[in-house]
Amino acid sequence: MYLGKGLEALTARERESLHAFFSHGHRGAAAKHLGISENTLKTHLGSARRKTAMSDQQLLELLFPDYTGPHPKRVSPQRVMEDIPEQPPMLDHPADTPLVAAMAEDKPALPRRGPFKDGRNDLSLTMRLLAIAAMMLAITATYVLTFAMLDGVQRVADQVNPLLQQ
């Protein structure tokens, strides 16, 4: 009797969230199926668990009385691999142009490019600010060193000039 009252206490959205969660096996797929965010689904599931004071396994048995397998989140890898078809489904239209045929070929994934390869610049904002600060420091250091060098040359010239005029 208590179990039935627990399920009756659930709102329609909580019941729907539980059903989608147990049907799809994890929150991500269930949230996508319901068209809500994963955090919203998590809130609905937590509320349902509090109202019913039952574990996931007990709720699963109540919502799906004829379900005989393991909990959807605990499906073994062998069972998952059995569900995957051997060959991917083929396109229902032939590759009639060279471009489509070239796109259909299996190609390895390209490695992520560095920040300056091929003229691309995908640095983060922090890295851009650090680069600007480094450039300003380099320019300032160049001016300081140039001034020091020219000042030294001027001092040498000031000392040599009186000697040359004698």
KABEL-V907842 format. One line per field, one symbol per residue. ss: DSSP state (H for helix, E for strand, C for the rest). phi: phi as a letter, one per 30 degrees, with the letter a starting at -180 (. if undefined). A space follows every 10 residues. Layout:
BEGIN
ss: ???
phi: ???
END
This chain:
BEGIN
ss: CHHHHHHHCC CHHHHHHHHH HHHHCCHHHH HHHHCCCHHH HHHHHHHHHH HHCCCHHHHH HHHCCCCCCC CHHHCCHHHH HHHCCCCCCC CCCCCCCHHH HHHHCCCCCC CCCCCCHHHC CCCCHHHHHH HHHHHHHHHH HHHHHHHHHH HHHHHHHHHH HHHHHC
phi: .ddddddddd dddddddddd dddcjadddd ddddibdddd dddddddddd ddhbdddddd dddbdcdcdd eedcdddddd ddddddcddd ddbddccddd ddddddbddd dddddbdhic bcdddddddd dddddddddd dddddddddd dddddddddd eddddd
END
